Structures are given as structure tokens and as C-alpha cells.
Amino acid sequence: MRTIDWVDGAVEIIDQTALPDTERTLRLSTVDEVIDAIQRLAVRGAPAIGVAGAFGVAIAAREFAGEPDALSSAVLRLETARPTAVNLARGVRLAAAALATGPEAVLEAALALRDAEVTSSAAMASLGADLVTELCGSSPRLLTHCNTGGLATVTGGTALGVVAELHRRGGLGGVIASETRPLLQGARLTAWELGRLGIDYRVAVDGAGPFLMARGEVDAVILGADRVCANGDVINKVGSYAHALGARAAGIPFIVVAPESTVDEHTPSGDSVEIEDRAADEVLHFGTTRSTPPGARAINPAFDVTPAALVTAIVTDTRVLRPAP
């Protein structure tokens, strides 16, 4: 299964907004369609949206051939479709660097990024599984947050790729998937992927995580990242910071798994990152049903910042980083 791919001149994605009820493939053939899919989270996850951005530039190179102003505008709109994850801008820029050479060169750059993410997932899975075994011993019980599997990359995954590798090795004691309010990426997507992998799991509400750690039901927290800053601060789905605090209080490892493409040496710390605020309706409604009184307002940051001092280790596809306390 590939979350995103280039098929016969267009981008094909698994529509993550339809899961777990419906497995639907969307075909995106215009820049506007790619941007819409990114913004409404039909495709999501830092590596996956990086590839989507690169493929979007490949579409733009054809859609706006001979229209330099329109092409520049399309590239900028792709780059800024979502502001927090560094992979989107990097993927767009990587593909856009080939524009002067022609549309085929742009597509080749995008395809190379897709293939690199597949290779990266496999490397992270191996390094991460080794680290978890080192820190936690055999059969660790893990808590994860949001969705970090093949749906968030191209195939394989980041943190969930490590979980899958431990399962393949016979060294996994179970998984708690934090539901990830307000859009339930953990309850909808991670649970769906774990089920397909045949991995034993339970879903917990976000607020239960720290208490489950304190009660001794979790041996380590493992999750992904949308950006890792130069000082080791981690930007990830909102709720990650609370799990990091819980892990510190319980004395268990807090492990981040993300490709090198997510490490941003140009951003000094989490204070420098624009955190995306999403629509209030995501909080004021549960699915399509309003769950708050008329006139209620909401604040809806999509991400939070976990300080480096709370991070035990960051696993990339090439190394294991241990931020200084």
C-alpha cells in the first residue's frame, strides 16, 4: 500500500478523511486539487505532504507551461499550503529547483523524493526498533500519538514503522493509540493500520496517557514529528507535549522518530515555528454533530512544541540523536 504515488500523469492518494469507514483513492490532476487535499488532510503526515508538494510542482510545470507568473504563484501556494511541517516546503523547493530544466526533470526530482522516503522508512524502523529494545528490553508496551505509519509517509512509516518492526521481530508487548483530538488520527488511522498489521492495540483518550504511564502500563512513548528544530525541540501533533511531561514524570523514554528531511537546522528552536491554527468547527463539532452550545468559541492549534529537555532520543534514517538536558 502506498499513501501517495504518481500514476499515469497525476497524483493518486489514499483519502485519509474517509478512513476507517471507506478505503478510497483520489486522483489529483491540478495544483488546486493537490492544495485542497493537503489543507483538508486528505493527505497528511510530514513526509507524505512533502512528496505531495513535490508532485504538485510537477503538475504545475505542465499546467502552467509558458506562464511564468502563474507557475511562480502555484509553487508559492503549494509551499505555504500548511505552515508548520518543514517537509512540505522542502519537497516543493526540491522539485522547483528543476523547473529550469523542464517538466520531466521536475517529475524525476519528485519521484526521487518519493523513493527516498520509502528507503528512509525502512532505515528508521530498524534503528528505532534497536533503540527501543536497548532502552526497554523485550516486549515493550508502547504509547503512540497521532498517525505515523504508512499513511503519514509513502509506505512503512516513522514511529509506527518502528512498532511494526518490533512486531515482526516478535518483540512487542502491545500498543496504546492515543485518539488524537479533534480529528482522531490515532483512533481512526493508527488503529486502522495496526489492525491491518495484526498488532494488538487499545485506543485511549488523549488525557489518559500520562495517567496510564504513571500506573505502569506504558514502557515508552514513541511518536513522530513535523519539525525537529536545531536545538532538539520537537514540533508534533497537539497533545505530544502532555505525553512528554507524563513520560518524564513516570521516568520512561520519550522517543521521536522522523526522517532527516524533518530535521530543520535553520530553525533554532520551537519558539521560531509558526504553529498552524485550524478551523474552530473541528473542535466545536464531533464529526458532523455539534457538541458545544450555540455561540461557543474554540482555539485549535494543530501542533505543539515539546522542549528538547523532555526528549530521550530522536531517531532518523541515519542516526540517533540524544538532545542534551
C-alpha positions in Angstrom: 0.0 0.0 0.0 1.3 3.4 -0.9 -0.3 6.5 0.6 0.7 8.7 -2.4 2.1 7.9 -5.8 2.4 9.2 -9.4 0.2 7.2 -11.7 -0.4 7.9 -15.4 0.3 11.7 -15.2 -1.5 12.5 -11.9 -1.1 12.1 -8.2 -3.1 9.3 -6.5 -3.6 9.3 -2.8 -5.5 7.4 -0.2 -8.2 9.7 1.1 -7.4 9.8 4.8 -10.6 11.7 5.6 -12.7 8.7 4.6 -10.9 6.1 6.8 -11.6 3.9 8.5 -15.1 3.5 7.0 -14.1 3.8 3.4 -10.9 3.0 1.5 -11.0 5.5 -1.3 -8.3 6.6 -3.8 -8.4 10.2 -5.0 -6.8 11.2 -8.3 -5.4 14.8 -8.3 -4.5 16.3 -11.6 -4.4 20.1 -10.9 -2.5 22.2 -8.4 -5.7 23.3 -6.8 -6.7 19.7 -6.2 -3.3 19.0 -4.6 -3.5 22.1 -2.3 -7.0 21.2 -1.3 -6.0 17.6 -0.4 -3.2 18.9 1.7 -5.2 21.5 3.5 -8.2 19.3 4.3 -5.9 16.5 5.4 -6.9 14.0 2.7 -3.1 13.6 2.6 -1.2 14.3 5.8 1.9 13.4 7.7 5.1 15.4 7.2 6.9 13.0 4.7 3.7 12.4 2.8 2.9 16.1 2.3 6.5 16.7 1.3 6.0 14.2 -1.5 2.6 15.7 -2.3 4.2 19.2 -2.6 6.9 17.9 -5.0 4.3 16.1 -7.2 2.3 19.3 -7.1 5.2 21.2 -8.6 5.4 18.5 -11.3 1.7 19.2 -12.1 2.3 22.9 -12.1 5.2 22.6 -14.5 2.7 21.1 -17.0 -0.4 23.0 -16.1 1.3 26.5 -16.4 3.9 25.8 -19.1 4.7 29.1 -20.8 3.1 31.1 -18.0 6.0 32.0 -15.6 4.0 34.3 -13.3 1.2 31.7 -12.9 3.8 29.0 -12.3 5.6 31.0 -9.6 2.3 31.7 -7.9 1.4 28.0 -8.0 4.7 27.0 -6.5 4.3 29.5 -3.7 0.7 28.4 -2.9 1.9 24.8 -2.7 4.8 25.7 -0.4 2.6 27.6 2.0 -0.5 25.3 1.9 0.3 24.3 5.5 2.9 26.3 7.5 4.3 24.1 10.3 5.7 20.9 8.8 9.1 21.6 7.2 8.8 18.7 4.7 6.2 20.4 2.6 8.3 23.5 1.8 11.4 21.3 1.3 9.6 19.0 -1.1 8.2 21.9 -3.1 11.6 23.6 -3.3 13.4 20.4 -4.2 11.1 19.9 -7.2 11.0 23.6 -8.1 14.8 23.6 -8.3 14.5 21.6 -11.5 12.0 23.9 -13.2 14.5 25.5 -15.4 15.4 22.1 -16.9 11.8 21.3 -17.8 8.7 19.3 -16.6 10.3 15.9 -17.0 13.2 16.9 -14.7 10.7 18.2 -12.1 8.9 14.9 -12.2 12.1 13.0 -11.8 13.0 15.0 -8.8 9.6 14.4 -7.2 9.9 10.6 -7.9 13.3 10.6 -6.4 11.9 12.1 -3.2 9.1 9.5 -3.1 11.7 6.7 -3.4 13.9 8.3 -0.8 11.0 8.4 1.7 10.4 4.7 1.2 14.1 3.9 1.9 14.0 6.3 4.9 11.1 4.5 6.5 12.9 1.1 6.4 16.0 2.6 7.9 14.1 4.3 10.7 12.2 1.1 11.5 15.5 -0.8 12.0 17.3 1.9 14.0 14.2 2.6 16.1 13.5 -1.0 17.0 17.1 -1.4 18.1 16.8 1.6 20.3 13.5 0.7 21.9 14.9 -2.8 22.7 18.0 -1.2 24.2 16.0 1.1 26.4 13.0 -1.0 27.3 14.1 -4.7 26.9 11.9 -7.3 25.3 8.2 -6.9 24.7 7.8 -3.2 25.5 4.4 -1.7 25.8 4.3 1.5 23.8 2.0 4.5 23.6 1.8 6.5 20.4 0.1 9.7 19.3 -1.5 10.8 16.0 -0.7 8.7 13.0 2.9 7.9 12.0 2.5 4.8 9.8 2.5 4.3 6.0 -0.4 6.8 5.8 1.9 9.6 7.0 4.8 8.7 4.7 4.7 6.8 1.5 4.9 3.3 2.9 6.2 1.9 6.2 6.1 4.9 8.5 8.1 6.7 11.2 7.2 5.8 14.8 4.6 3.3 13.7 7.2 1.8 11.3 9.3 1.1 14.4 6.2 -0.5 16.1 5.7 -2.7 13.1 9.4 -3.8 13.0 9.2 -4.7 16.7 6.1 -6.8 15.9 7.9 -8.5 13.1 10.8 -9.3 15.4 8.4 -10.8 18.0 9.4 -8.1 20.5 6.2 -6.0 21.1 4.1 -6.2 24.3 1.2 -4.1 22.9 0.3 -0.6 21.8 -1.9 2.1 23.2 -3.1 4.5 20.4 -3.9 7.9 21.8 -7.1 9.0 20.0 -5.7 12.5 18.9 -8.4 15.0 19.2 -10.0 16.8 17.5 -9.7 14.8 14.2 -8.9 11.3 15.8 -5.9 10.4 13.6 -4.9 7.9 16.3 -8.4 6.4 16.7 -9.2 6.4 13.0 -5.9 5.9 11.2 -3.4 4.4 13.6 -5.9 1.9 14.8 -6.8 1.0 11.2 -3.1 0.5 10.3 -2.4 -1.5 13.5 -5.4 -3.8 12.7 -4.1 -4.4 9.2 -0.7 -5.3 10.6 -2.2 -7.8 13.1 -0.9 -5.9 16.1 -2.7 -6.0 19.4 -3.7 -2.4 20.4 -6.1 -0.4 22.6 -7.3 3.1 22.0 -7.2 5.7 24.8 -8.4 9.2 25.1 -5.6 11.7 24.9 -5.9 12.8 28.5 -5.5 9.3 29.8 -1.9 8.9 28.5 0.0 10.4 31.4 -2.1 8.5 34.0 -1.5 5.2 32.2 2.2 5.9 32.3 2.0 6.7 36.0 0.1 3.4 36.5 2.9 1.5 34.9 1.0 0.4 31.8 3.4 2.1 29.3 7.2 1.4 28.9 7.9 4.2 26.4 6.2 6.9 24.3 7.0 6.8 20.6 5.7 9.3 18.1 6.7 11.3 15.0 7.5 14.9 14.3 6.5 17.6 11.8 9.7 19.5 12.5 12.8 19.0 14.7 14.5 22.3 15.5 18.2 22.8 15.7 18.2 22.7 19.5 16.2 19.5 19.6 12.8 21.0 20.2 10.1 18.8 18.6 7.0 20.1 16.8 4.3 17.5 16.6 0.6 17.0 16.7 -1.0 18.8 19.6 -1.1 16.6 22.7 2.5 15.4 22.3 3.8 17.9 24.9 1.4 16.4 27.5 2.7 12.9 26.8 6.3 14.1 27.1 5.5 15.6 30.5 3.8 12.3 31.5 6.8 10.3 30.4 9.2 12.5 32.3 7.1 12.2 35.5 6.9 8.4 35.1 10.6 8.0 34.3 10.1 6.3 30.9 11.6 7.1 27.5 10.0 9.7 25.2 11.2 8.7 21.7 10.7 10.7 18.5 11.1 9.1 15.0 11.4 11.3 12.0 13.4 11.3 8.8 16.5 13.6 8.3 14.2 15.7 6.0 12.2 16.7 9.1 15.3 18.0 11.0 15.5 21.7 10.4 18.9 23.1 11.3 17.8 26.6 10.1 15.1 26.9 12.8 16.8 27.5 16.1 14.0 26.5 18.5 10.3 25.8 18.7 9.8 29.5 19.5 10.6 30.3 15.9 8.0 28.0 14.3 4.6 29.1 13.1 2.1 26.8 14.6 -0.9 26.2 12.4 -4.3 27.1 13.9 -7.1 25.2 12.3 -10.9 25.9 12.0 -12.9 26.2 15.2 -15.5 23.8 13.8 -13.1 20.9 14.2 -13.4 21.4 18.0 -17.0 22.6 18.2 -18.2 19.5 16.4 -17.7 15.8 16.8 -17.8 14.6 13.3 -20.8 16.3 11.7 -22.6 16.8 15.1 -22.2 20.0 17.0 -21.1 19.1 20.5 -20.9 22.6 22.1 -23.5 25.2 22.9 -24.5 27.9 20.3 -22.1 30.8 20.5 -19.2 28.7 21.9 -15.8 29.6 20.5 -12.7 27.4 20.2 -9.0 27.6 20.0 -7.5 24.9 17.8 -3.7 24.7 17.5 -2.8 21.7 15.2 0.6 21.3 16.8 2.6 21.9 20.0 6.2 22.2 21.0 8.0 19.6 23.1 11.2 21.1 24.6 14.4 19.2 23.8 14.9 18.6 27.6 11.9 16.2 27.6 13.1 14.2 24.6 15.0 11.0 25.3 16.1 10.3 21.7 15.3 11.3 18.1 15.7 8.5 15.6 16.2 9.5 12.0 17.0 7.3 9.0 20.8 7.8 9.6 21.4 8.4 13.3 20.1 8.5 16.8 20.2 11.9 18.5 20.0 12.4 22.2 19.2 16.0 23.0 21.2 17.5 25.9 19.0 18.1 29.1 
